[in-house]
Amino acid sequence: MAAAVAADAQVGFFPISEISSYHSKWVIKARVTAKGQLRSFNSKNGQAMQVFDCSLLDESGEIRASFFGELASKYFNLLEQGKVFTFSRGGCKIANRQYNRCNHRYELVFDRDGLVEPAIDDGNIETVRFNFVELRTVQCKTLPCTVDLCGVIVKSRPFVAFTAKNGRELVKRDLTIADDTATSMEIAIWGDCAKQEDKVFEGNPVVCLKGISVKEFKGGRNGSLEQAGAMVFDSTLPDAERVRQWWKASGGQASFTSLSLAQEGVTDLATLQTKALPCTVELCGVVVNFKPSFAFTSQAGKDLVKREIVVADHTGLSMQVTLWGDRAQQDDKVFDG
């Protein structure tokens, strides 16, 4: 192993930040920070082809790489997310911003003679690199867009399993995160990320999210963690520490501007009756009735707690609302009187 490390150290690797169309011969050493699915498609001449893409990170920067044809089949299983490899004999082109979430101007293409080899992981390359934007800034971005976010989880719904229209079995969990701009947004996470125990998301933890796809939804903006994205808890990054201190000092008592709601403020119950369903709204009213909290086990084997309350407002109408988790478990006196 010592000989391998010495040999590895003698190689002069080309920095990812310097990759451009002006450099044709290079060898980079990088960590695979994200990897997409192996997909099939037909080329312009009708030939069946395969492709997958991944994100490569070194000490200087991050770049997207795509593998086509035989190289896609050859390297898909080899390239494990989180592992370090050397890459050479690839091509370079201007990045396609429609599909590329890396900040690099260029992206790499391996379709003929590309070479990938395992490399020694000396710990100098980060596991994931974030380019955070504030939630307030997301409001001004052209949609769709992809961003990295750092915030506090202020709401978490139980995960749900369902079958998509294309027949795929999916698992989803909806979160609401907020940051120190007093702005919040709903975010969907998927698969193994979503299936983690509820307690992981309880207690208002700070979370760093890489690769959030933001789109318009019913007049607001919702986010979705991409398959190749990352979710990191307990980060010691400066952004995470700042948000954590804000939450402790004042964020826990703050009112948030929600990006995921149409900018129409509070909806009264009379107006709610005219809306197309399903919809998401903000309500303001009086609790006129409530039931004790109720603990049960779902068909999926999850332990849940819910409480039903009835809210009325100035329009003279009322509606039953279901609360879950910590909100449902609050003392009865919170809802009384």
Salt bridges, closest charged atoms under 4 A:
ASP8 OD2 - LYS29 NZ 2.54
ASP53 OD2 - ARG39 NH1 3.36
ASP53 OD2 - ARG64 NH2 3.28
GLU62 OE1 - LYS210 NZ 3.40
GLU80 OE1 - LYS83 NZ 3.40
GLU107 OE2 - ARG64 NH1 3.55
GLU107 OE2 - LYS93 NZ 3.89
ASP121 OD2 - ARG31 NH1 3.00
ASP122 OD2 - LYS29 NZ 3.66
GLU126 OE2 - ARG129 NE 2.75
GLU134 OE1 - ARG136 NH2 3.90
ASP148 OD2 - LYS210 NZ 3.36
ASP174 OD1 - LYS172 NZ 3.69
ASP180 OD2 - ARG242 NE 2.68
ASP192 OD1 - LYS195 NZ 3.80
GLU197 OE1 - LYS199 NZ 3.50
ASP198 OD1 - ARG173 NH1 2.98
ASP198 OD1 - LYS302 NZ 3.00
GLU226 OE1 - ARG101 NE 3.22
ASP239 OD2 - ARG242 NH1 3.43
GLU241 OE2 - ARG244 NH1 3.28
GLU264 OE2 - LYS275 NZ 2.91
GLU308 OE1 - LYS291 NZ 3.20
GLU308 OE2 - LYS306 NZ 3.63
ASP332 OD1 - ARG307 NH1 2.95
